[in-house]
Amino acid sequence: ETGVTQTPRHLVMGMTNKKSLKCEQHLGHNAMYWYKQSAKKPLELMFVYSLEERVENNSVPSRFSPECPNSSHLFLHLHTLQPEDSALYLCASSQTLAARTDTQYFGPGTRLTVL
Amino acid sequence: DAKTTQPNSMESNEEEPVHLPCNHSTISGTDYIHWYRQLPSQGPEYVIHGLTSNVNNRMASLAIAEDRKSSTLILHRATLRDAAVYYCILRQAGTALIFGKGTTLSVSS
């Protein structure tokens, strides 16, 4: 049990669909992250939130839209995705963004397939 | 971002020690060295971190070179469950973890 949960665990969607990925952390952390992991590639950082404010957006296409309504929840809204967006989407959290000693805790990921 | 270099893959036998190397010649004085691992079909998990001194915990040991330009993650007795991708990451203040390709560790019985 890592304290970070993600739903759904698997998602298949068409290119015209709109869906949302949900992440919840039960650790009282103040920073949350979205990563993308495509097949055979390293994790790519997508978005960073600290104290519910977005502090980093790594050139992610606008078809991915994050939302952080409170410090425990993070969403990734998806619309008009492309097949190349099929990947494992991982959420993580840490106590703070600032401390170099903070550990990031990851959820199990959502396996997304875009048809 | 400060870079790390790791071998693409390593092999080990069960119950033997494993030394996973990492080079980080451009490390700054305030960067912490973190190690994470990712088991198949799971998200990454924290293993260990350190700054200058060697560190031990229940999972592994971290040996840091005196000049901090390299480090080694030591698994004292590898098990089949240790087969994973191991990532060496330099953690800077105010940033998220940036992952490289890591080292894929295979463990044979």
Backbone of each chain as ProteinMPNN parsed JSONL, in Angstrom:
{"seq_chain_A": "ETGVTQTPRHLVMGMTNKKSLKCEQHLGHNAMYWYKQSAKKPLELMFVYSLEERVENNSVPSRFSPECPNSSHLFLHLHTLQPEDSALYLCASSQTLAARTDTQYFGPGTRLTVL", "coords_chain_A": {"N_chain_A": [[0.853, -1.21, 0.0], [0.821, 2.004, -1.097], [-0.281, 4.408, -0.522], [-1.071, 6.074, -2.51], [-3.544, 6.222, -4.792], [-4.981, 5.275, -7.933], [-7.452, 5.734, -10.395], [-9.276, 5.035, -13.411], [-7.758, 1.716, -13.452], [-7.296, 0.626, -15.892], [-7.966, 1.836, -19.153], [-9.758, 2.22, -22.094], [-10.156, 4.133, -24.906], [-11.775, 5.995, -27.518], [-10.648, 8.179, -30.143], [-12.244, 10.417, -30.17], [-13.383, 10.607, -27.741], [-14.019, 11.862, -24.364], [-12.391, 11.661, -21.363], [-11.467, 11.119, -17.893], [-8.692, 10.833, -15.718], [-8.104, 9.806, -12.415], [-6.453, 10.65, -9.396], [-5.583, 9.979, -6.081], [-4.218, 10.889, -2.989], [-3.317, 9.727, 0.215], [-1.633, 10.679, 2.098], [-1.156, 13.134, 3.132], [0.364, 14.917, 1.687], [1.869, 17.758, -0.054], [2.601, 18.183, -2.661], [2.017, 17.155, -5.992], [2.124, 15.025, -8.887], [2.046, 14.326, -12.421], [3.054, 11.757, -14.549], [4.098, 10.339, -17.686], [4.469, 7.189, -19.179], [5.598, 5.728, -21.881], [5.741, 2.791, -23.966], [8.753, 1.056, -23.56], [10.156, 3.364, -22.958], [11.639, 6.0, -20.929], [10.16, 7.385, -17.911], [8.217, 10.29, -18.393], [7.976, 13.522, -17.232], [5.0, 15.275, -16.774], [3.187, 17.183, -15.537], [3.35, 19.361, -12.669], [2.24, 19.978, -9.436], [2.095, 22.161, -6.696], [1.015, 22.774, -3.519], [-1.558, 22.937, -4.542], [-1.29, 24.548, -6.758], [-0.379, 24.835, -10.153], [2.882, 24.333, -11.079], [4.598, 23.536, -12.979], [4.711, 22.708, -16.373], [5.379, 20.628, -18.732], [5.631, 21.22, -21.692], [3.329, 19.917, -22.63], [0.798, 18.631, -24.75], [-2.299, 20.399, -25.378], [-4.482, 18.763, -25.286], [-4.328, 17.29, -23.052], [-5.36, 17.973, -19.864], [-4.75, 19.119, -16.731], [-6.031, 19.001, -13.34], [-6.262, 20.194, -10.059], [-8.043, 20.038, -7.461], [-7.859, 20.02, -4.691], [-5.462, 19.367, -2.068], [-5.314, 16.64, -1.929], [-6.257, 15.406, -4.185], [-5.885, 14.775, -7.657], [-6.434, 15.317, -11.043], [-6.487, 14.182, -14.446], [-7.592, 15.355, -17.312], [-8.788, 14.178, -20.37], [-8.976, 14.629, -23.852], [-9.887, 14.248, -27.259], [-7.702, 12.515, -27.959], [-4.716, 10.982, -29.356], [-3.591, 7.977, -31.014], [-0.884, 7.611, -30.334], [-0.775, 8.545, -27.794], [-1.288, 6.512, -26.139], [-0.346, 4.847, -23.26], [1.242, 4.29, -20.044], [0.003, 6.037, -17.381], [1.167, 7.74, -14.708], [0.72, 8.743, -11.391], [2.062, 10.724, -8.773], [3.129, 11.674, -5.456], [4.546, 13.953, -3.048], [5.926, 15.099, 0.086], [6.759, 17.804, 0.02], [7.606, 20.081, -2.664], [9.955, 21.36, -2.612], [12.022, 20.257, -1.003], [15.056, 18.506, -1.196], [15.35, 16.055, -0.126], [12.944, 14.796, -0.031], [10.767, 12.067, -0.572], [9.232, 10.668, -3.422], [6.073, 9.265, -3.844], [4.537, 6.804, -5.681], [1.584, 6.02, -7.551], [-0.179, 3.083, -8.799], [-0.661, 3.451, -11.462], [-2.447, 4.219, -14.546], [-3.367, 2.338, -17.221], [-3.581, 3.36, -20.386], [-5.265, 3.071, -23.43], [-5.586, 4.226, -26.644], [-7.772, 4.164, -29.246]], "CA_chain_A": [[0.0, 0.0, 0.0], [1.692, 3.159, -1.194], [-0.977, 5.609, -0.119], [-1.492, 6.801, -3.696], [-4.421, 5.377, -5.596], [-5.345, 5.806, -9.232], [-8.575, 5.079, -11.061], [-9.306, 3.583, -13.424], [-6.454, 1.088, -13.683], [-7.208, 0.428, -17.338], [-8.936, 2.653, -19.878], [-9.698, 2.19, -23.551], [-11.002, 5.216, -25.396], [-11.626, 6.4, -28.9], [-10.002, 9.483, -30.311], [-13.186, 11.524, -29.978], [-13.938, 10.562, -26.387], [-13.462, 12.639, -23.255], [-12.318, 10.872, -20.141], [-10.619, 11.691, -16.857], [-7.959, 9.966, -14.808], [-8.155, 10.339, -11.056], [-5.403, 10.256, -8.467], [-5.843, 10.408, -4.71], [-3.152, 10.501, -2.047], [-3.795, 9.684, 1.599], [-0.391, 10.839, 2.852], [-1.024, 14.497, 3.63], [1.412, 15.59, 0.921], [1.526, 19.044, -0.648], [3.001, 18.234, -4.065], [1.523, 16.031, -6.776], [2.757, 14.98, -10.207], [1.648, 13.384, -13.46], [4.086, 11.266, -15.453], [3.672, 9.453, -18.757], [5.476, 6.194, -19.528], [5.308, 4.989, -23.105], [6.436, 1.508, -24.042], [10.199, 1.065, -23.752], [10.709, 4.712, -22.773], [11.659, 6.453, -19.538], [9.049, 8.222, -17.467], [8.271, 11.695, -18.775], [7.223, 14.386, -16.339], [4.011, 16.073, -17.511], [2.709, 18.318, -14.748], [3.709, 19.406, -11.259], [1.425, 20.855, -8.607], [2.551, 22.371, -5.336], [-0.023, 23.502, -2.78], [-2.707, 23.062, -5.449], [-1.015, 25.42, -7.896], [0.479, 24.227, -11.153], [4.169, 25.014, -11.114], [5.39, 23.062, -14.111], [3.962, 22.11, -17.47], [6.491, 20.316, -19.625], [5.286, 21.204, -23.124], [2.344, 18.863, -22.849], [-0.283, 19.112, -25.631], [-3.48, 20.889, -24.672], [-5.491, 17.71, -25.156], [-4.194, 16.845, -21.668], [-5.67, 19.106, -19.007], [-4.747, 18.693, -15.329], [-6.819, 19.759, -12.369], [-5.938, 19.835, -8.678], [-9.048, 20.768, -6.67], [-7.369, 20.122, -3.314], [-4.131, 18.763, -1.958], [-5.382, 15.176, -1.931], [-6.77, 14.896, -5.45], [-5.319, 15.273, -8.908], [-7.11, 14.739, -12.2], [-5.959, 14.449, -15.777], [-8.709, 15.304, -18.248], [-8.305, 13.781, -21.689], [-9.944, 14.812, -24.935], [-9.364, 14.11, -28.624], [-6.351, 11.956, -27.911], [-4.173, 10.285, -30.513], [-3.098, 6.64, -30.649], [0.449, 7.684, -29.709], [-0.933, 8.889, -26.382], [-1.425, 5.262, -25.38], [0.805, 4.762, -22.349], [0.942, 4.169, -18.616], [0.008, 7.355, -16.754], [1.49, 7.557, -13.3], [0.575, 9.87, -10.475], [2.947, 10.635, -7.622], [3.033, 12.779, -4.518], [5.628, 14.071, -2.073], [5.581, 16.033, 1.16], [6.912, 19.123, -0.576], [8.353, 20.102, -3.92], [11.213, 22.063, -2.417], [13.078, 19.543, -0.291], [15.797, 17.53, -1.991], [15.316, 14.749, 0.533], [11.596, 14.225, -0.054], [10.505, 10.883, -1.383], [8.015, 10.662, -4.222], [5.321, 8.021, -3.769], [3.821, 6.624, -6.928], [0.452, 5.126, -7.656], [0.039, 1.942, -9.691], [-0.784, 3.859, -12.857], [-3.59, 3.906, -15.403], [-2.94, 1.895, -18.561], [-4.489, 3.981, -21.352], [-5.171, 2.679, -24.83], [-6.386, 5.085, -27.515], [-8.025, 3.445, -30.508]], "C_chain_A": [[0.878, 1.246, 0.0], [1.012, 4.417, -0.722], [-1.409, 6.465, -1.282], [-2.319, 5.855, -4.558], [-4.773, 6.075, -6.901], [-6.509, 5.022, -9.8], [-8.859, 5.785, -12.378], [-7.913, 3.001, -13.605], [-6.217, 0.84, -15.162], [-8.305, 1.252, -18.005], [-8.686, 2.511, -21.367], [-10.643, 3.271, -24.039], [-10.745, 5.492, -26.867], [-11.063, 7.808, -28.969], [-10.942, 10.648, -30.067], [-13.764, 11.569, -28.564], [-13.325, 11.61, -25.479], [-13.509, 11.765, -22.016], [-11.427, 11.595, -19.142], [-9.943, 10.596, -16.053], [-7.953, 10.636, -13.431], [-7.018, 9.789, -10.224], [-5.761, 10.798, -7.09], [-4.694, 9.964, -3.818], [-3.656, 10.692, -0.62], [-2.639, 9.939, 2.556], [-0.212, 12.24, 3.408], [0.049, 15.296, 2.921], [0.913, 16.882, 0.278], [1.92, 19.169, -2.118], [2.5, 16.983, -4.77], [1.992, 16.175, -8.215], [2.012, 14.01, -11.129], [2.871, 13.052, -14.312], [3.429, 10.396, -16.53], [4.806, 8.469, -19.031], [5.013, 5.406, -20.74], [6.15, 3.727, -23.125], [7.917, 1.722, -24.339], [10.839, 2.443, -23.598], [10.767, 5.07, -21.299], [10.395, 7.231, -19.181], [9.282, 9.66, -17.899], [7.396, 12.498, -17.816], [6.285, 15.253, -17.168], [3.661, 17.352, -16.747], [3.153, 18.185, -13.295], [2.789, 20.396, -10.559], [2.051, 20.945, -7.223], [1.524, 23.244, -4.629], [-1.168, 23.894, -3.714], [-2.494, 24.029, -6.599], [-0.081, 24.712, -8.872], [1.778, 25.007, -11.245], [5.024, 24.58, -12.293], [4.471, 22.389, -15.113], [4.966, 21.865, -18.572], [6.06, 20.138, -21.068], [4.321, 20.08, -23.461], [1.229, 19.408, -23.748], [-1.54, 19.463, -24.843], [-4.597, 19.858, -24.579], [-5.396, 17.008, -23.797], [-4.404, 18.06, -20.763], [-5.698, 18.658, -17.556], [-5.644, 19.579, -14.477], [-6.466, 19.267, -10.98], [-6.879, 20.595, -7.756], [-8.676, 20.931, -5.202], [-6.087, 19.326, -3.214], [-4.144, 17.243, -2.029], [-5.75, 14.593, -3.285], [-6.116, 15.571, -6.645], [-6.025, 14.549, -10.047], [-6.307, 15.044, -13.464], [-7.109, 14.244, -16.753], [-8.162, 15.105, -19.663], [-9.374, 14.05, -22.736], [-9.235, 14.823, -26.273], [-7.927, 13.628, -28.643], [-5.993, 11.257, -29.212], [-3.683, 8.905, -30.092], [-1.728, 6.676, -29.973], [0.404, 8.141, -28.256], [-1.161, 7.654, -25.518], [-0.163, 5.048, -24.549], [0.302, 4.438, -20.948], [1.06, 5.567, -18.011], [0.112, 7.168, -15.248], [1.326, 8.858, -12.536], [1.545, 9.658, -9.317], [2.691, 11.81, -6.698], [4.275, 12.792, -3.639], [5.245, 15.126, -1.052], [5.661, 17.477, 0.666], [7.571, 18.968, -1.933], [9.776, 20.574, -3.67], [12.34, 21.19, -1.876], [13.731, 18.477, -1.145], [15.772, 16.128, -1.385], [13.954, 14.067, 0.439], [11.49, 13.057, -1.014], [9.225, 11.094, -2.175], [7.373, 9.278, -4.133], [4.441, 7.93, -5.011], [2.604, 5.729, -6.758], [0.756, 4.007, -8.632], [-0.102, 2.283, -11.168], [-2.117, 3.504, -13.48], [-3.037, 3.541, -16.775], [-3.974, 2.392, -19.56], [-4.208, 3.475, -22.756], [-6.122, 3.556, -25.636], [-6.535, 4.406, -28.866], [-8.287, 4.418, -31.644]], "O_chain_A": [[1.59, 1.517, 0.968], [1.687, 5.429, -0.532], [-2.055, 7.493, -1.077], [-1.833, 4.811, -4.994], [-4.853, 7.302, -6.965], [-6.551, 3.796, -9.702], [-8.703, 7.002, -12.468], [-6.974, 3.745, -13.888], [-5.078, 0.844, -15.629], [-9.422, 1.355, -17.497], [-7.561, 2.661, -21.843], [-11.804, 3.319, -23.63], [-9.654, 5.257, -27.387], [-11.014, 8.527, -27.971], [-10.489, 11.757, -29.784], [-14.541, 12.464, -28.233], [-12.268, 12.172, -25.769], [-14.549, 11.203, -21.673], [-10.727, 12.549, -19.484], [-10.545, 9.567, -15.747], [-7.816, 11.853, -13.307], [-6.662, 8.615, -10.329], [-6.191, 11.944, -6.957], [-4.25, 8.817, -3.878], [-4.323, 11.675, -0.299], [-2.658, 9.47, 3.694], [0.779, 12.513, 4.086], [0.589, 16.248, 3.484], [-0.287, 17.08, 0.088], [1.598, 20.173, -2.754], [2.55, 15.885, -4.216], [2.228, 17.28, -8.704], [1.432, 13.02, -10.684], [3.618, 13.935, -14.735], [2.369, 9.806, -16.323], [5.97, 8.864, -19.106], [4.152, 4.531, -20.641], [7.138, 3.606, -22.401], [8.284, 2.469, -25.246], [11.957, 2.657, -24.067], [10.023, 4.505, -20.497], [9.658, 7.676, -20.061], [10.39, 10.185, -17.79], [6.222, 12.186, -17.619], [6.704, 15.888, -18.136], [3.823, 18.459, -17.26], [3.312, 17.086, -12.763], [2.586, 21.513, -11.034], [2.48, 19.942, -6.652], [1.204, 24.336, -5.099], [-1.672, 25.017, -3.679], [-3.431, 24.305, -7.348], [0.888, 24.07, -8.466], [1.763, 26.217, -11.466], [6.057, 25.188, -12.574], [3.583, 21.614, -14.757], [5.362, 22.796, -19.273], [6.116, 19.033, -21.606], [4.485, 19.381, -24.461], [0.76, 20.527, -23.535], [-1.806, 18.898, -23.782], [-5.568, 20.072, -23.854], [-6.276, 16.228, -23.435], [-3.698, 19.06, -20.89], [-6.581, 17.891, -17.173], [-5.967, 20.714, -14.826], [-6.38, 18.062, -10.746], [-6.545, 21.693, -7.311], [-9.125, 21.87, -4.544], [-5.675, 18.679, -4.177], [-3.09, 16.623, -2.175], [-5.57, 13.396, -3.507], [-5.836, 16.769, -6.636], [-6.191, 13.33, -10.019], [-5.56, 16.02, -13.535], [-7.545, 13.119, -16.994], [-7.215, 15.767, -20.087], [-10.546, 13.733, -22.528], [-8.125, 15.341, -26.403], [-7.052, 14.242, -29.255], [-6.851, 10.981, -30.049], [-3.389, 8.692, -28.915], [-1.449, 5.838, -29.116], [1.422, 8.128, -27.565], [-1.218, 7.754, -24.292], [0.949, 5.066, -25.076], [-0.9, 4.329, -20.708], [2.107, 6.205, -18.12], [-0.73, 6.534, -14.612], [1.742, 9.926, -12.987], [1.813, 8.52, -8.932], [2.11, 12.817, -7.102], [4.967, 11.783, -3.501], [4.355, 15.943, -1.288], [4.74, 18.267, 0.873], [8.029, 17.889, -2.307], [10.692, 20.233, -4.417], [13.497, 21.372, -2.256], [13.051, 17.645, -1.747], [16.124, 15.147, -2.04], [13.82, 12.895, 0.788], [12.048, 13.066, -2.111], [8.25, 11.637, -1.656], [8.035, 8.258, -4.322], [3.703, 8.858, -5.342], [2.593, 4.809, -5.94], [1.831, 3.981, -9.231], [0.292, 1.498, -12.03], [-2.825, 2.612, -13.012], [-2.334, 4.329, -17.407], [-5.106, 1.909, -19.583], [-3.064, 3.453, -23.21], [-7.316, 3.62, -25.346], [-5.549, 4.11, -29.541], [-8.519, 3.996, -32.777]]}, "seq_chain_B": "DAKTTQPNSMESNEEEPVHLPCNHSTISGTDYIHWYRQLPSQGPEYVIHGLTSNVNNRMASLAIAEDRKSSTLILHRATLRDAAVYYCILRQAGTALIFGKGTTLSVSS", "coords_chain_B": {"N_chain_B": [[19.261, 19.98, -16.381], [20.873, 17.889, -14.027], [22.809, 15.132, -15.026], [22.723, 11.543, -15.136], [24.495, 8.451, -15.596], [23.932, 5.155, -16.389], [24.435, 1.591, -16.613], [22.75, -0.209, -19.227], [21.697, -2.746, -18.683], [21.904, -5.412, -16.279], [22.924, -8.549, -14.881], [22.176, -10.997, -12.417], [22.652, -13.596, -9.968], [20.423, -15.383, -7.876], [20.468, -14.76, -4.36], [23.016, -13.724, -4.388], [25.235, -10.87, -3.989], [24.539, -7.652, -5.451], [25.834, -5.054, -7.354], [25.023, -1.977, -8.4], [25.999, 0.399, -10.609], [26.381, 4.007, -10.91], [27.062, 6.898, -12.686], [27.701, 10.306, -12.167], [28.961, 12.815, -13.041], [28.617, 15.559, -13.231], [27.42, 16.461, -10.978], [26.051, 18.712, -8.588], [26.979, 20.505, -5.579], [24.815, 20.439, -3.846], [23.004, 18.573, -4.69], [21.015, 15.749, -4.062], [21.441, 12.231, -4.118], [19.304, 9.956, -5.391], [17.732, 6.758, -5.422], [15.482, 4.806, -7.177], [13.197, 2.13, -7.897], [11.522, 0.176, -10.37], [9.226, -2.202, -10.477], [7.948, -4.828, -12.588], [5.027, -3.822, -14.298], [4.254, -1.976, -12.365], [4.195, 1.153, -10.488], [7.063, 3.318, -9.96], [9.176, 2.823, -7.058], [10.544, 4.105, -4.048], [13.919, 3.613, -3.098], [16.408, 4.348, -1.787], [18.327, 7.138, -0.515], [20.985, 9.618, -0.578], [23.555, 11.989, 0.434], [26.375, 12.623, 0.959], [27.587, 10.78, 2.666], [27.84, 7.2, 3.061], [24.923, 5.145, 3.012], [22.519, 3.117, 4.661], [19.689, 1.012, 4.493], [16.72, -0.996, 5.051], [16.297, -2.086, 2.599], [18.506, -1.729, 0.907], [21.968, -0.717, 0.328], [23.772, 2.33, -0.055], [26.549, 3.435, -1.636], [28.667, 6.115, -1.808], [30.909, 7.84, -3.8], [33.937, 9.512, -2.823], [34.403, 11.939, -4.14], [31.914, 12.382, -5.082], [31.153, 11.926, -7.668], [30.249, 9.558, -8.564], [28.173, 6.732, -7.714], [27.058, 3.772, -5.976], [24.567, 1.4, -5.88], [23.788, -1.094, -3.631], [22.595, -4.271, -3.445], [22.26, -6.608, -1.075], [21.682, -9.357, -0.981], [20.434, -10.698, -3.643], [17.107, -11.293, -4.696], [14.518, -13.042, -6.503], [12.455, -11.283, -6.604], [13.658, -8.866, -6.743], [14.133, -8.231, -9.333], [13.981, -5.729, -11.624], [13.648, -2.358, -12.955], [16.149, -0.131, -12.22], [16.627, 3.101, -11.093], [18.811, 5.812, -11.007], [18.917, 8.948, -9.678], [19.411, 12.44, -9.632], [18.457, 14.649, -7.241], [17.201, 17.814, -7.216], [16.557, 20.944, -5.607], [13.207, 22.064, -5.469], [12.259, 20.803, -7.733], [10.695, 18.155, -9.613], [11.28, 14.589, -9.644], [13.406, 13.522, -12.218], [13.473, 11.103, -14.57], [15.762, 8.784, -16.003], [16.857, 6.252, -18.308], [17.572, 4.107, -16.733], [18.724, 1.017, -15.132], [18.161, -2.228, -16.128], [17.634, -4.888, -14.143], [18.205, -8.288, -14.074], [17.413, -11.285, -12.426], [18.465, -14.48, -11.722], [17.506, -17.808, -10.831]], "CA_chain_B": [[19.156, 18.955, -15.341], [22.064, 17.092, -13.828], [22.629, 13.856, -15.71], [23.329, 10.32, -14.603], [24.746, 7.406, -16.576], [23.835, 3.815, -15.816], [24.422, 0.54, -17.644], [21.385, -0.54, -19.642], [21.21, -3.968, -18.058], [22.822, -6.235, -15.479], [22.365, -9.845, -14.498], [22.647, -11.507, -11.132], [22.07, -14.846, -9.493], [19.725, -15.269, -6.608], [21.242, -14.875, -3.126], [24.312, -13.076, -4.51], [25.161, -9.402, -3.931], [24.474, -6.936, -6.727], [26.332, -3.679, -7.279], [24.51, -1.231, -9.547], [26.759, 1.653, -10.636], [25.798, 5.211, -11.496], [27.989, 8.011, -12.808], [27.068, 11.629, -12.186], [30.154, 13.664, -12.954], [28.259, 16.985, -13.176], [26.609, 16.679, -9.782], [26.369, 19.923, -7.837], [27.204, 20.224, -4.169], [23.583, 20.316, -3.075], [22.15, 17.515, -5.236], [20.933, 14.468, -3.395], [21.403, 11.059, -5.0], [18.163, 9.101, -5.073], [17.52, 5.54, -6.2], [14.137, 4.245, -7.222], [13.109, 0.974, -8.776], [10.184, -0.06, -10.919], [8.926, -3.598, -10.735], [7.065, -4.961, -13.762], [3.614, -3.443, -14.197], [4.001, -1.155, -11.18], [4.84, 2.453, -10.454], [8.363, 3.304, -9.279], [9.172, 2.911, -5.6], [11.768, 4.625, -3.449], [14.843, 2.636, -2.52], [17.35, 4.93, -0.845], [18.949, 8.363, -0.991], [22.093, 10.092, 0.236], [24.227, 13.21, -0.012], [27.817, 12.41, 0.93], [27.976, 9.564, 3.406], [27.172, 5.954, 2.702], [23.63, 5.001, 3.665], [21.958, 1.76, 4.677], [18.335, 0.806, 4.994], [16.355, -2.408, 5.006], [16.242, -2.556, 1.218], [19.772, -1.671, 0.178], [22.984, 0.223, 0.787], [24.221, 3.273, -1.069], [27.934, 3.828, -1.461], [28.893, 7.343, -2.574], [32.338, 8.131, -3.939], [34.369, 10.682, -2.051], [34.226, 13.14, -4.963], [30.478, 12.378, -5.397], [30.913, 11.812, -9.103], [29.642, 8.258, -8.833], [27.61, 6.04, -6.558], [26.721, 2.379, -6.233], [23.492, 0.801, -5.09], [24.161, -2.463, -3.305], [21.595, -5.205, -2.923], [23.176, -7.543, -0.416], [21.343, -10.72, -1.421], [19.372, -10.522, -4.631], [16.04, -12.288, -4.805], [13.794, -12.926, -7.776], [11.586, -10.111, -6.515], [14.454, -7.657, -6.991], [14.211, -7.979, -10.771], [13.283, -4.461, -11.824], [14.471, -1.289, -13.527], [16.67, 0.694, -11.135], [16.902, 4.453, -11.56], [19.661, 6.694, -10.212], [18.403, 10.28, -10.005], [19.907, 13.554, -8.823], [17.302, 15.455, -6.83], [17.497, 19.221, -6.98], [15.494, 21.621, -4.878], [12.159, 22.696, -6.246], [11.942, 20.097, -8.969], [10.277, 16.771, -9.498], [12.251, 13.604, -10.104], [13.532, 13.341, -13.658], [13.933, 9.728, -14.749], [16.473, 8.348, -17.202], [16.488, 4.908, -18.761], [17.795, 3.15, -15.667], [19.368, -0.284, -15.355], [17.265, -3.368, -15.974], [18.3, -5.975, -13.414], [17.621, -9.623, -14.168], [17.879, -12.175, -11.37], [18.216, -15.888, -12.07], [17.546, -18.745, -9.702]], "C_chain_B": [[20.473, 18.195, -15.248], [21.802, 15.687, -14.343], [23.275, 12.712, -14.946], [23.503, 9.329, -15.735], [24.766, 6.064, -15.882], [23.939, 2.787, -16.939], [22.974, 0.185, -17.979], [20.836, -1.745, -18.903], [22.32, -4.632, -17.252], [22.115, -7.524, -15.124], [22.966, -10.269, -13.166], [22.019, -12.862, -10.875], [21.436, -14.603, -8.13], [20.686, -15.49, -5.45], [22.639, -14.271, -3.234], [24.157, -11.561, -4.392], [25.156, -8.799, -5.33], [24.942, -5.503, -6.49], [25.898, -2.952, -8.547], [25.205, 0.129, -9.579], [25.984, 2.803, -11.273], [26.88, 6.294, -11.528], [27.227, 9.32, -12.898], [28.151, 12.671, -12.013], [29.827, 15.146, -12.856], [27.408, 17.318, -11.951], [27.025, 17.973, -9.092], [26.438, 19.582, -6.35], [25.95, 19.979, -3.352], [22.646, 19.238, -3.61], [22.188, 16.286, -4.342], [20.861, 13.358, -4.443], [20.27, 10.155, -4.523], [18.183, 7.873, -5.97], [16.076, 5.095, -6.047], [14.204, 2.971, -8.058], [11.661, 0.793, -9.222], [10.052, -1.534, -11.253], [7.982, -3.687, -11.922], [5.623, -4.618, -13.439], [3.284, -2.657, -12.924], [4.604, 0.236, -11.354], [6.184, 2.354, -9.747], [8.188, 3.369, -7.761], [10.543, 3.361, -5.117], [12.613, 3.489, -2.899], [15.697, 3.281, -1.428], [17.814, 6.281, -1.378], [20.076, 8.77, -0.053], [22.703, 11.343, -0.352], [25.729, 12.996, -0.138], [28.217, 11.087, 1.573], [27.243, 8.347, 2.862], [25.928, 5.781, 3.574], [23.191, 3.546, 3.602], [20.5, 1.835, 5.085], [17.981, -0.659, 4.77], [16.368, -2.964, 3.587], [17.627, -2.691, 0.602], [20.769, -0.794, 0.911], [23.373, 1.11, -0.377], [25.632, 3.697, -0.714], [28.205, 5.011, -2.383], [30.39, 7.614, -2.611], [32.685, 9.423, -3.225], [34.189, 11.984, -2.837], [32.779, 13.301, -5.45], [30.178, 12.272, -6.888], [30.349, 10.45, -9.493], [29.066, 7.689, -7.542], [27.266, 4.614, -6.968], [25.603, 1.947, -5.302], [23.84, -0.664, -4.87], [22.95, -3.205, -2.744], [22.384, -6.366, -2.352], [22.931, -8.997, -0.798], [20.163, -10.618, -2.364], [18.36, -11.658, -4.544], [15.345, -12.078, -6.144], [12.913, -11.681, -7.784], [12.336, -8.806, -6.709], [14.621, -7.361, -8.474], [13.342, -6.767, -11.105], [14.188, -3.532, -12.63], [14.863, -0.369, -12.372], [17.118, 2.042, -11.704], [17.756, 5.201, -10.531], [19.314, 8.124, -10.626], [19.027, 11.312, -9.076], [18.736, 14.48, -8.516], [17.755, 16.864, -6.491], [16.312, 19.864, -6.287], [14.467, 22.203, -5.844], [11.792, 22.012, -7.538], [11.457, 18.699, -8.663], [11.421, 15.854, -9.927], [12.213, 13.511, -11.63], [14.185, 11.984, -13.889], [14.695, 9.568, -16.053], [16.014, 6.96, -17.565], [16.679, 3.85, -17.682], [18.528, 1.902, -16.094], [18.34, -1.381, -15.137], [18.041, -4.515, -15.341], [17.52, -7.264, -13.598], [18.238, -10.488, -13.088], [17.484, -13.6, -11.723], [18.318, -16.763, -10.827], [18.595, -19.824, -9.93]], "O_chain_B": [[21.106, 17.896, -16.26], [20.73, 15.12, -14.133], [24.245, 12.899, -14.211], [22.758, 9.354, -16.715], [25.506, 5.851, -14.922], [23.576, 3.07, -18.08], [22.089, 0.268, -17.127], [19.662, -1.777, -18.536], [23.508, -4.438, -17.511], [20.887, -7.593, -15.071], [24.108, -9.942, -12.84], [21.006, -13.229, -11.471], [21.86, -13.743, -7.358], [21.605, -16.304, -5.541], [23.386, -14.302, -2.256], [23.083, -11.023, -4.659], [25.704, -9.375, -6.27], [24.505, -4.834, -5.554], [26.355, -3.278, -9.642], [25.02, 0.933, -8.665], [25.063, 2.597, -12.063], [27.528, 6.567, -10.518], [26.233, 9.429, -13.617], [28.248, 13.326, -10.974], [30.68, 15.927, -12.435], [26.751, 18.359, -11.914], [28.212, 18.291, -9.021], [26.009, 18.51, -5.923], [26.014, 19.376, -2.281], [21.585, 19.014, -3.029], [23.255, 15.841, -3.919], [20.288, 13.538, -5.517], [20.283, 9.658, -3.396], [18.599, 7.939, -7.126], [15.533, 5.022, -4.944], [15.145, 2.762, -8.824], [10.72, 1.202, -8.543], [10.679, -2.042, -12.183], [7.285, -2.72, -12.23], [5.071, -5.067, -12.435], [2.143, -2.679, -12.463], [5.416, 0.467, -12.25], [6.42, 1.399, -9.007], [7.197, 3.893, -7.252], [11.568, 3.031, -5.715], [12.1, 2.535, -2.316], [15.709, 2.821, -0.286], [17.704, 6.539, -2.577], [20.131, 8.343, 1.1], [22.411, 11.718, -1.488], [26.295, 13.166, -1.218], [29.085, 10.373, 1.07], [26.164, 8.46, 2.28], [25.894, 6.217, 4.724], [23.452, 2.84, 2.628], [20.129, 2.643, 5.936], [18.82, -1.46, 4.357], [16.442, -4.178, 3.394], [17.898, -3.641, -0.132], [20.474, -0.213, 1.955], [23.313, 0.701, -1.536], [25.883, 4.244, 0.36], [27.998, 4.923, -3.593], [31.056, 7.616, -1.575], [31.845, 10.305, -3.047], [33.859, 13.017, -2.255], [32.467, 14.26, -6.156], [29.046, 12.51, -7.31], [30.01, 10.234, -10.656], [29.421, 8.104, -6.439], [27.194, 4.294, -8.154], [25.691, 2.112, -4.085], [24.151, -1.385, -5.818], [22.37, -2.825, -1.727], [23.107, -7.04, -3.085], [23.875, -9.777, -0.923], [19.022, -10.468, -1.929], [18.715, -12.82, -4.345], [15.556, -11.074, -6.824], [12.656, -11.097, -8.837], [11.717, -7.749, -6.828], [15.198, -6.335, -8.833], [12.129, -6.78, -10.897], [15.331, -3.867, -12.943], [14.002, 0.112, -11.636], [17.883, 2.106, -12.666], [17.448, 5.211, -9.339], [19.41, 8.467, -11.804], [19.155, 11.08, -7.873], [18.105, 15.023, -9.422], [18.581, 17.077, -5.603], [15.188, 19.37, -6.379], [14.811, 22.755, -6.889], [11.081, 22.588, -8.362], [11.755, 18.129, -7.614], [12.408, 16.308, -10.505], [11.149, 13.433, -12.243], [15.313, 11.746, -13.456], [14.325, 10.141, -17.077], [14.924, 6.533, -17.185], [16.021, 2.81, -17.711], [18.905, 1.744, -17.255], [17.718, -1.453, -14.077], [18.985, -5.044, -15.929], [16.323, -7.326, -13.314], [19.446, -10.433, -12.856], [16.317, -13.887, -11.989], [19.098, -16.5, -9.911], [18.772, -20.701, -9.084]]}, "name": "protein", "num_of_chains": 2, "seq": "ETGVTQTPRHLVMGMTNKKSLKCEQHLGHNAMYWYKQSAKKPLELMFVYSLEERVENNSVPSRFSPECPNSSHLFLHLHTLQPEDSALYLCASSQTLAARTDTQYFGPGTRLTVLDAKTTQPNSMESNEEEPVHLPCNHSTISGTDYIHWYRQLPSQGPEYVIHGLTSNVNNRMASLAIAEDRKSSTLILHRATLRDAAVYYCILRQAGTALIFGKGTTLSVSS"}
